[in-house]
Amino acid sequence: MMSAELFMELLATYRKYGWELRSVVLQPATQAVLEKEQLLDQVSVKEASFDALWFSRPSHNNREAWELRLLSQTQYALFEAFEPDETEEEREDVKLEMEARMRDYVSK
């Protein structure tokens, strides 16, 4: 499946369950394809050596759930729930660690 089709399929599935696309991490070639299809107009893009989508949604006990989903037919994602009192800096550190774990998974 082409990356644009897969992107739209994943986006629809996650939205169905209340997730919001927050940002993407993409290889330059994938970014070019998705930009050509005008699929990245409303989302921030970070260059990476893999393709993945960041989703979030409210979770129980005032927590916020975040999921980093690999943009691939392989169903692989990393999940983290943040406490309401965690700072943006703490959250960003955890998200960077998740991206590193995803990069390790993809490179194996």
Secondary structure by P-SEA (a helix, b strand, c coil): ccaaaaaaaaaaaaaaacccccbbbbcaaaaaaaaaacccccbbbbbccbbbbbbbbbbcccbbbbbbccccccccbbbbbbcccccaaaaaaaaaaaaaaaaaaaac
